[in-house]
Amino acid sequence: MREKTSVLYQNPVIRGFNPDPSICRVGKDYYLVTSSFEYFPAIPIFHSTDLVNWEQIGNCIGFNNIFDLTGAKESGGVWAPAIRYDNGIFYVTAAMEQFHGNKFGNFIIHTDDIYGTWSDPVWVEIGGIDPSLFFEGHKAYYCTNDNQGEAQESIKLGVVNPITGDILENFRTIWHGTGGGWLEAPHIYHIGEWYYLMCAEGGTTFGHNEVIGRARDIWGPYEACPGNPILTNRNDTSKQAVCCGHGDLVEDGSGNWWMLHLGHRAGKIALSPLGRETFLTPVLWEEGWPVIKNSKARILEEGPLLSEQHSWKGMVDNFEEASWPCQWYFVRTPQPDHYIRGNGRLTILPFGGRPSAEKMQGLACIKQPDLSFRMEVQLLFVPESEEDAAGIVVWLTHDFYYFFGIRKKDGRNELFLERKMEDLDVFTWSEEIETEDIELMVEGTKEDYTFYTIMPDGRKMRKCSASSRFLSNEIVGRGFTGTMLGLYAESIRGKGTPAVFSQFRIFNPEVGQ
């Protein structure tokens, strides 16, 4: 065994839109899941052997599962998954909004091969959101919040069959939290002689925090930690990390404890288009309670890790294979026959309509990986109508995005930038182009997005730019997701002109390709 050392690392450890992390350890391996909301495939899965370097290995719900996000509203869909391992089986439970109309539904899926296909979901007929599982004594305890309203908030616990979803022991209220409001994300642990119940409070914005209680019996009564909240950045004047909470505890192989939790990294004037990301924070134990230094998360952190943190270098997809790498996502369940991959090309077949709150097709996207990035792609597109357009999009919601691409205008082809901000939809820049084959590029920084074309000799030609702050949830005033970078084609008239993409790559320009 390698000797443990104190290692400096930088948060977040999983960058970009990856909120609500939950973790389990199996031997030397760690597995982590995050929320996906209206995006499909649902519930990304990450793997690590050192807690600080993570690789996405798949998604829990994909094309092989019976799961339909059609009609899910923005920031609806699937959220707050929790992953646990018991007797050779991985289990994930999560909440889904817009299940059978406007109802919430809690479901469980399982697999004995985390790199393979998961089961179809089974539904647990209990209310609340942010469910989690705890296994002990041949029982699967199921924990969720009671969302009857802020004044009646509580955490309730029952026993279920995790394979069928059947309730085996009725649910009881076990804790009311500390009164911080929006009591959610409960997780139960049995450590020593105590059962611990850790939850989030304060809402998932700037007042977010993490609290914990303990009891001798799993059913309670739970006493609150005198040091609550054990994690919050609500009073951190540095504003480097905000909105920290919704955590999960894990013990590493050397006996050290850690919390994986969400946090929001500040961009321009404390705003960030990245949404909530996954942070890693060391945990100590004092007098039977978990303790975090100064009760806050940090961007630059130090802990007893066994490895140094690697820089993110990027991703290349030349579209040689028909199957989609796990990093690609669609807004709600896609229509696969409108996306044709293989032989070095991705063809998107648009089929009418503009983006809406419940309908979006023609977009394949990945998560913006960091505040600083560069994305490049080759586009072959000859619009047949002035109602057809294709290119790259920087996307937060259907009514907040930047679209940089090709369209037909007054009988000529032009390169354009569309800025969509709610009811303000403006084509802010355009120029005529002669070519049908063009390389597009977007470069992101903390302040803005800059759009380029790349000449055959490799020269960058700057075209236009747009502020990053207008794609932050704080400016939008709603939502729980982060910015996506996409390849997009649309047609207002129905079946439109195919757009052909090739040579996709994204990387950190500060590190190189």
C-alpha positions as CSV (number, residue, x, y, z in Angstrom):
1,M,0.0,0.0,0.0
2,R,1.3,3.5,-0.9
3,E,1.9,5.9,1.9
4,K,-0.7,8.6,2.1
5,T,0.4,12.2,1.7
6,S,-1.4,15.5,1.9
7,V,-2.1,16.6,-1.6
8,L,-3.2,20.0,-3.0
9,Y,-6.1,19.7,-5.4
10,Q,-8.5,22.0,-7.1
11,N,-12.3,21.9,-6.9
12,P,-14.5,21.0,-8.5
13,V,-13.2,17.4,-9.1
14,I,-16.0,16.8,-11.7
15,R,-16.4,20.0,-13.7
16,G,-19.4,21.2,-15.6
17,F,-23.0,20.5,-14.9
18,N,-22.8,17.6,-12.5
19,P,-25.0,18.4,-9.4
20,D,-26.3,16.2,-6.5
21,P,-23.4,13.8,-6.3
22,S,-23.8,10.4,-4.6
23,I,-20.9,8.0,-4.1
24,C,-20.2,4.4,-3.0
25,R,-16.9,2.5,-2.6
26,V,-16.4,-1.1,-3.7
27,G,-12.9,-2.2,-2.7
28,K,-10.4,0.2,-4.3
29,D,-13.0,1.6,-6.7
30,Y,-15.4,4.6,-6.2
31,Y,-18.5,5.1,-8.2
32,L,-20.5,8.3,-8.4
33,V,-23.7,9.5,-10.0
34,T,-25.2,12.9,-10.6
35,S,-28.4,14.5,-11.7
36,S,-29.3,14.8,-15.4
37,F,-32.8,16.5,-15.2
38,E,-34.4,16.7,-18.7
39,Y,-31.3,15.4,-20.5
40,F,-31.1,11.9,-22.0
41,P,-29.4,9.5,-21.4
42,A,-30.1,9.9,-17.7
43,I,-27.9,9.7,-14.6
44,P,-24.2,9.8,-15.6
45,I,-21.9,7.4,-13.8
46,F,-18.3,8.2,-12.9
47,H,-15.4,6.0,-11.7
48,S,-12.3,6.8,-9.7
49,T,-9.6,5.0,-7.8
50,D,-8.4,8.1,-5.9
51,L,-11.4,10.4,-5.4
52,V,-9.8,13.3,-7.3
53,N,-9.5,12.0,-10.9
54,W,-12.8,10.8,-12.4
55,E,-13.8,9.3,-15.7
56,Q,-17.4,9.0,-17.0
57,I,-18.1,5.3,-17.7
58,G,-21.7,5.5,-18.8
59,N,-25.3,6.5,-17.9
60,C,-27.7,4.5,-15.8
61,I,-30.7,5.0,-18.1
62,G,-30.0,4.9,-21.9
63,F,-31.5,3.5,-25.1
64,N,-31.7,0.0,-23.6
65,N,-34.0,1.0,-20.7
66,I,-37.7,1.6,-20.7
67,F,-37.7,5.2,-19.8
68,D,-39.3,8.2,-21.7
69,L,-38.5,11.8,-20.9
70,T,-40.8,13.1,-23.7
71,G,-42.6,16.2,-22.4
72,A,-40.4,16.6,-19.3
73,K,-40.2,20.3,-18.5
74,E,-36.9,22.1,-18.2
75,S,-35.3,21.3,-14.9
76,G,-37.8,18.5,-14.6
77,G,-36.9,14.9,-15.5
78,V,-34.6,12.9,-13.3
79,W,-32.7,14.3,-10.4
80,A,-30.9,13.6,-7.0
81,P,-29.8,10.0,-7.6
82,A,-28.3,8.0,-4.8
83,I,-26.0,5.0,-5.5
84,R,-25.4,2.1,-3.1
85,Y,-23.8,-1.3,-3.3
86,D,-25.0,-4.5,-1.5
87,N,-24.1,-8.1,-2.0
88,G,-22.7,-7.8,-5.5
89,I,-25.5,-5.5,-6.7
90,F,-25.4,-1.8,-7.5
91,Y,-28.6,0.1,-6.8
92,V,-29.6,3.7,-7.8
93,T,-32.7,5.4,-6.7
94,A,-33.8,8.9,-7.9
95,A,-36.8,11.1,-8.3
96,M,-38.5,11.9,-11.6
97,E,-40.8,14.9,-12.2
98,Q,-43.5,14.9,-14.9
99,F,-44.2,11.2,-14.3
100,H,-47.8,10.6,-15.2
101,G,-48.5,14.3,-15.6
102,N,-47.3,16.7,-12.9
103,K,-46.6,14.0,-10.2
104,F,-43.3,13.1,-8.7
105,G,-42.2,9.5,-8.9
106,N,-39.4,7.7,-7.0
107,F,-37.8,4.8,-8.7
108,I,-35.0,2.2,-8.2
109,I,-32.8,0.5,-10.8
110,H,-30.1,-2.1,-10.3
111,T,-27.3,-4.0,-12.0
112,D,-24.6,-6.5,-11.2
113,D,-22.3,-5.0,-13.9
114,I,-21.9,-1.2,-13.6
115,Y,-20.3,-1.1,-17.0
116,G,-23.3,-2.9,-18.5
117,T,-27.1,-2.3,-18.8
118,W,-29.2,-1.4,-15.8
119,S,-32.6,-2.8,-15.0
120,D,-35.8,-1.1,-16.0
121,P,-37.1,1.2,-13.2
122,V,-39.4,0.0,-10.5
123,W,-41.5,2.6,-8.7
124,V,-41.8,3.1,-5.0
125,E,-45.2,4.4,-4.2
126,I,-44.2,7.0,-1.6
127,G,-44.1,10.8,-2.0
128,G,-41.2,13.1,-1.5
129,I,-38.0,13.7,-3.5
130,D,-34.3,13.0,-3.2
131,P,-34.6,9.3,-2.1
132,S,-31.7,7.2,-0.9
133,L,-31.1,3.6,0.1
134,F,-29.4,2.1,3.2
135,F,-28.7,-1.7,3.4
136,E,-28.3,-3.4,6.8
137,G,-29.4,-6.7,8.3
138,H,-30.9,-8.1,5.0
139,K,-33.1,-5.0,4.9
140,A,-33.2,-2.2,2.3
141,Y,-34.2,1.0,4.1
142,Y,-35.7,3.7,1.9
143,C,-35.3,7.4,3.0
144,T,-36.9,10.4,1.4
145,N,-38.2,13.8,2.4
146,D,-41.8,14.8,3.0
147,N,-42.6,17.6,0.6
148,Q,-45.9,18.8,2.0
149,G,-44.6,22.3,2.4
150,E,-41.8,24.1,4.3
151,A,-43.7,24.3,7.6
152,Q,-44.2,20.5,7.6
153,E,-40.9,19.3,6.3
154,S,-39.6,16.0,7.6
155,I,-37.6,13.0,6.7
156,K,-39.3,9.7,6.5
157,L,-38.0,6.1,6.5
158,G,-39.4,2.8,5.4
159,V,-38.3,-0.7,4.3
160,V,-38.7,-1.7,0.6
161,N,-37.9,-4.6,-1.7
162,P,-35.3,-2.9,-3.9
163,I,-35.9,-5.3,-6.8
164,T,-39.7,-4.8,-7.0
165,G,-40.2,-1.5,-5.3
166,D,-42.8,-3.0,-2.9
167,I,-43.0,-1.4,0.6
168,L,-42.3,-4.0,3.3
169,E,-42.5,-1.8,6.4
170,N,-44.5,1.4,6.5
171,F,-42.8,4.8,6.4
172,R,-42.4,6.8,9.6
173,T,-41.2,10.3,10.2
174,I,-37.7,10.2,11.8
175,W,-36.4,13.8,11.7
176,H,-37.5,17.4,11.1
177,G,-34.0,18.8,10.5
178,T,-32.9,22.1,12.1
179,G,-35.5,24.5,10.7
180,G,-33.3,25.8,7.8
181,G,-36.0,25.2,5.2
182,W,-36.1,22.9,2.1
183,L,-35.1,19.8,4.0
184,E,-33.9,17.3,1.4
185,A,-31.2,14.9,0.1
186,P,-31.3,12.5,3.2
187,H,-28.5,9.9,3.5
188,I,-28.2,7.4,6.4
189,Y,-24.9,5.9,7.6
190,H,-24.0,3.5,10.4
191,I,-20.7,4.5,11.9
192,G,-19.6,2.9,15.1
193,E,-22.5,2.9,17.6
194,W,-24.4,5.7,15.9
195,Y,-26.7,6.0,13.0
196,Y,-26.2,9.3,11.2
197,L,-28.8,11.1,9.0
198,M,-27.3,13.8,6.8
199,C,-29.5,16.2,4.8
200,A,-29.4,19.4,2.9
201,E,-31.2,22.6,4.0
202,G,-31.5,26.2,2.9
203,G,-32.4,25.6,-0.8
204,T,-30.0,24.9,-3.5
205,T,-28.9,28.5,-4.1
206,F,-26.8,30.9,-2.0
207,G,-28.2,29.7,1.4
208,H,-27.5,26.0,0.7
209,N,-26.0,24.0,3.6
210,E,-25.5,20.5,5.0
211,V,-26.8,19.4,8.4
212,I,-26.5,16.1,10.3
213,G,-28.2,14.3,13.2
214,R,-27.5,11.0,15.0
215,A,-29.4,8.3,16.9
216,R,-28.7,5.0,18.5
217,D,-31.5,3.4,16.5
218,I,-32.1,3.8,12.8
219,W,-35.7,4.9,13.5
220,G,-34.5,7.6,15.9
221,P,-34.9,9.8,17.8
222,Y,-32.2,11.9,16.0
223,E,-30.3,14.6,17.8
224,A,-28.9,17.5,15.8
225,C,-25.2,18.1,15.7
226,P,-24.3,21.2,17.8
227,G,-22.0,22.3,15.0
228,N,-24.7,22.5,12.3
229,P,-24.5,23.4,9.5
230,I,-21.4,21.2,9.0
231,L,-21.0,22.7,5.5
232,T,-22.0,26.0,4.0
233,N,-20.5,28.8,2.0
234,R,-23.3,31.2,2.5
235,N,-21.1,33.6,4.5
236,D,-17.9,33.1,2.4
237,T,-17.0,36.6,1.3
238,S,-14.5,35.3,-1.3
239,K,-17.4,34.2,-3.5
240,Q,-15.1,31.6,-5.2
241,A,-17.4,28.7,-4.3
242,V,-21.1,29.2,-3.5
243,C,-24.3,27.2,-3.1
244,C,-22.5,24.3,-1.4
245,G,-24.5,21.4,-0.1
246,H,-26.4,18.2,-1.0
247,G,-23.5,15.9,0.0
248,D,-22.7,12.2,0.5
249,L,-20.0,10.8,2.8
250,V,-17.5,8.1,2.0
251,E,-14.6,6.5,3.8
252,D,-11.5,5.7,1.7
253,G,-9.3,2.7,2.0
254,S,-7.0,4.4,4.5
255,G,-9.7,5.3,7.0
256,N,-10.0,9.0,5.8
257,W,-13.5,10.5,5.4
258,W,-14.7,12.7,2.6
259,M,-17.8,14.5,1.5
260,L,-18.7,14.7,-2.2
261,H,-21.1,17.6,-2.6
262,L,-22.4,20.1,-5.1
263,G,-21.0,23.6,-5.4
264,H,-21.2,26.5,-7.8
265,R,-18.0,28.1,-9.0
266,A,-18.1,31.8,-9.6
267,G,-17.5,33.2,-13.1
268,K,-18.1,36.8,-14.1
269,I,-19.3,38.9,-11.1
270,A,-20.0,35.7,-9.1
271,L,-22.1,34.3,-11.9
272,S,-21.2,31.1,-13.8
273,P,-22.8,29.3,-16.8
274,L,-21.5,26.0,-15.5
275,G,-24.3,25.3,-13.1
276,R,-23.6,23.2,-10.0
277,E,-20.5,21.0,-10.1
278,T,-19.1,18.1,-7.9
279,F,-16.8,19.1,-5.1
280,L,-14.6,17.0,-2.8
281,T,-14.0,18.1,0.8
282,P,-12.1,16.3,3.6
283,V,-13.9,15.4,6.7
284,L,-12.6,14.9,10.3
285,W,-14.4,13.4,13.3
286,E,-14.6,15.2,16.6
287,E,-16.6,13.9,19.6
288,G,-18.6,11.6,17.4
289,W,-19.5,14.3,14.8
290,P,-18.1,14.9,11.2
291,V,-16.3,18.2,11.0
292,I,-15.2,20.3,8.0
293,K,-12.6,23.0,8.4
294,N,-14.3,26.3,8.8
295,S,-17.5,24.5,7.7
296,K,-16.9,25.5,4.1
297,A,-15.7,24.2,0.8
298,R,-12.7,25.6,-1.1
299,I,-11.6,25.9,-4.6
300,L,-8.0,25.1,-3.6
301,E,-8.1,22.3,-1.1
302,E,-5.7,19.9,0.6
303,G,-6.3,16.4,1.8
304,P,-4.7,12.9,2.4
305,L,-5.0,11.7,-1.2
306,L,-2.9,9.0,-2.8
307,S,-2.7,10.7,-6.2
308,E,-2.2,14.1,-7.8
309,Q,-4.9,15.7,-9.8
310,H,-4.7,15.5,-13.6
311,S,-5.6,18.3,-15.9
312,W,-8.6,17.8,-18.2
313,K,-7.3,17.6,-21.8
314,G,-10.3,17.2,-23.9
315,M,-12.4,15.0,-26.0
316,V,-12.4,14.0,-29.7
317,D,-15.2,12.4,-31.6
318,N,-14.6,11.7,-35.3
319,F,-18.0,10.0,-35.6
320,E,-16.5,6.8,-36.9
321,E,-18.8,4.6,-34.8
322,A,-22.6,4.4,-35.0
323,S,-23.0,4.3,-31.2
324,W,-22.8,7.5,-29.1
325,P,-20.0,8.0,-26.5
326,C,-21.5,8.4,-23.0
327,Q,-20.6,12.1,-22.9
328,W,-23.2,13.1,-25.5
329,Y,-26.7,14.1,-24.5
330,F,-30.1,15.1,-25.9
331,V,-32.8,17.4,-24.6
332,R,-35.4,14.7,-23.6
333,T,-35.7,11.4,-25.3
334,P,-34.4,11.8,-28.9
335,Q,-35.7,10.3,-32.1
336,P,-32.7,8.2,-33.1
337,D,-33.6,8.1,-36.8
338,H,-32.9,11.9,-37.0
339,Y,-29.2,11.4,-36.0
340,I,-27.0,9.3,-38.2
341,R,-23.5,8.5,-37.1
342,G,-20.7,6.6,-38.8
343,N,-17.9,6.7,-41.3
344,G,-16.6,10.0,-40.0
345,R,-19.8,12.0,-40.1
346,L,-22.8,13.0,-38.0
347,T,-25.9,13.9,-40.0
348,I,-28.7,15.7,-38.2
349,L,-32.1,15.6,-39.9
350,P,-34.2,18.5,-38.6
351,F,-37.9,18.1,-38.7
352,G,-39.7,21.3,-37.8
353,G,-40.4,23.6,-35.0
354,R,-38.3,25.9,-32.8
355,P,-37.1,25.0,-29.3
356,S,-39.8,25.0,-26.6
357,A,-40.2,24.3,-22.9
358,E,-41.4,20.7,-23.7
359,K,-40.1,20.0,-27.2
360,M,-36.5,20.0,-28.6
361,Q,-35.0,17.9,-31.3
362,G,-32.1,18.3,-33.7
363,L,-29.6,19.0,-30.9
364,A,-26.7,16.7,-29.7
365,C,-24.7,18.3,-26.9
366,I,-22.1,17.8,-24.3
367,K,-21.6,19.6,-21.0
368,Q,-19.5,22.7,-21.0
369,P,-16.4,21.3,-19.3
370,D,-14.9,24.4,-17.7
371,L,-15.0,28.1,-17.7
372,S,-12.1,28.0,-20.3
373,F,-12.5,25.7,-23.3
374,R,-12.3,25.6,-27.1
375,M,-14.7,23.6,-29.2
376,E,-14.2,23.0,-33.0
377,V,-16.3,21.2,-35.6
378,Q,-16.5,20.9,-39.4
379,L,-19.9,21.7,-40.9
380,L,-21.2,20.9,-44.4
381,F,-24.6,22.6,-44.9
382,V,-26.4,24.0,-47.9
383,P,-29.8,25.3,-46.7
384,E,-32.6,24.7,-49.2
385,S,-34.9,27.2,-47.5
386,E,-34.7,30.4,-45.5
387,E,-36.4,28.4,-42.7
388,D,-33.4,26.1,-42.3
389,A,-30.3,26.7,-40.2
390,A,-27.5,24.6,-38.7
391,G,-24.3,25.2,-36.6
392,I,-23.1,25.2,-33.0
393,V,-25.1,26.3,-30.0
394,V,-24.2,27.3,-26.5
395,W,-27.4,26.3,-24.7
396,L,-28.9,26.7,-21.2
397,T,-32.6,26.5,-21.9
398,H,-35.0,26.8,-24.9
399,D,-35.1,30.6,-24.4
400,F,-31.5,31.3,-23.3
401,Y,-28.9,30.3,-25.9
402,Y,-26.4,31.5,-28.5
403,F,-26.7,30.0,-32.0
404,F,-23.7,30.4,-34.4
405,G,-24.3,28.9,-37.8
406,I,-25.4,29.0,-41.4
407,R,-28.7,30.1,-42.8
408,K,-30.2,31.4,-46.1
409,K,-31.2,35.0,-46.1
410,D,-32.6,36.9,-49.1
411,G,-31.4,34.1,-51.4
412,R,-27.8,34.0,-50.2
413,N,-26.0,31.9,-47.6
414,E,-24.8,33.7,-44.5
415,L,-23.0,33.0,-41.3
416,F,-24.9,34.4,-38.3
417,L,-25.1,34.7,-34.5
418,E,-28.6,34.5,-32.9
419,R,-28.9,35.6,-29.3
420,K,-32.0,34.3,-27.6
421,M,-32.8,35.7,-24.1
422,E,-36.5,34.9,-23.3
423,D,-38.6,37.2,-25.4
424,L,-35.6,38.9,-26.9
425,D,-34.6,37.0,-30.0
426,V,-32.0,39.0,-32.1
427,F,-29.8,38.1,-35.0
428,T,-27.0,40.3,-33.8
429,W,-24.3,39.6,-36.4
430,S,-24.1,38.1,-40.0
431,E,-21.9,38.0,-43.1
432,E,-22.3,36.5,-46.5
433,I,-20.3,33.3,-47.1
434,E,-19.5,31.5,-50.4
435,T,-18.4,28.1,-49.1
436,E,-20.6,25.1,-48.2
437,D,-18.0,23.5,-46.0
438,I,-16.8,25.5,-43.0
439,E,-15.0,24.9,-39.7
440,L,-16.7,26.6,-36.7
441,M,-15.2,27.3,-33.4
442,V,-16.4,28.7,-30.0
443,E,-13.9,29.7,-27.3
444,G,-15.2,30.2,-23.8
445,T,-13.7,32.2,-20.9
446,K,-15.0,33.4,-17.5
447,E,-16.3,36.5,-19.3
448,D,-17.7,35.5,-22.6
449,Y,-18.0,33.2,-25.6
450,T,-16.2,34.1,-28.8
451,F,-17.1,32.6,-32.1
452,Y,-14.6,32.0,-35.0
453,T,-14.2,30.3,-38.3
454,I,-11.0,28.4,-39.0
455,M,-9.4,28.8,-42.4
456,P,-7.9,25.8,-44.3
457,D,-4.4,27.0,-43.2
458,G,-5.4,26.9,-39.5
459,R,-5.8,30.6,-39.0
460,K,-8.6,31.7,-36.6
461,M,-11.0,34.4,-37.9
462,R,-12.8,36.1,-35.1
463,K,-16.5,36.8,-36.0
464,C,-18.4,37.9,-32.8
465,S,-18.8,37.3,-29.1
466,A,-21.4,37.2,-26.4
467,S,-21.4,37.5,-22.6
468,S,-21.3,34.3,-20.5
469,R,-23.4,35.8,-17.7
470,F,-26.6,35.6,-19.6
471,L,-26.4,31.8,-19.6
472,S,-26.3,31.6,-15.8
473,N,-29.2,30.4,-13.7
474,E,-28.9,33.5,-11.5
475,I,-29.7,35.8,-14.5
476,V,-32.3,33.5,-16.0
477,G,-34.0,33.3,-12.6
478,R,-34.9,29.6,-12.7
479,G,-33.5,26.2,-13.4
480,F,-31.0,23.7,-12.0
481,T,-29.0,22.8,-15.0
482,G,-25.8,24.1,-16.6
483,T,-24.7,25.2,-20.0
484,M,-24.4,22.6,-22.8
485,L,-22.4,22.9,-26.0
486,G,-24.2,21.4,-29.0
487,L,-24.4,20.6,-32.7
488,Y,-27.7,21.8,-33.9
489,A,-30.0,21.9,-37.0
490,E,-33.5,23.3,-37.3
491,S,-36.2,23.8,-39.8
492,I,-39.4,25.7,-39.3
493,R,-41.1,24.1,-42.3
494,G,-41.0,20.5,-41.2
495,K,-38.5,18.1,-42.7
496,G,-35.5,20.4,-43.4
497,T,-32.1,20.3,-44.9
498,P,-29.7,17.8,-43.4
499,A,-26.6,19.1,-41.6
500,V,-23.4,17.1,-41.8
501,F,-20.8,17.5,-39.0
502,S,-17.3,16.0,-38.8
503,Q,-14.0,16.4,-36.9
504,F,-15.5,17.3,-33.5
505,R,-13.1,18.2,-30.7
506,I,-13.1,20.1,-27.4
507,F,-10.2,20.8,-25.2
508,N,-8.7,23.2,-22.6
509,P,-6.6,25.8,-24.6
510,E,-4.5,26.3,-21.5
511,V,-3.4,22.7,-21.5
512,G,-3.5,21.9,-25.2
513,Q,-5.0,19.0,-27.2
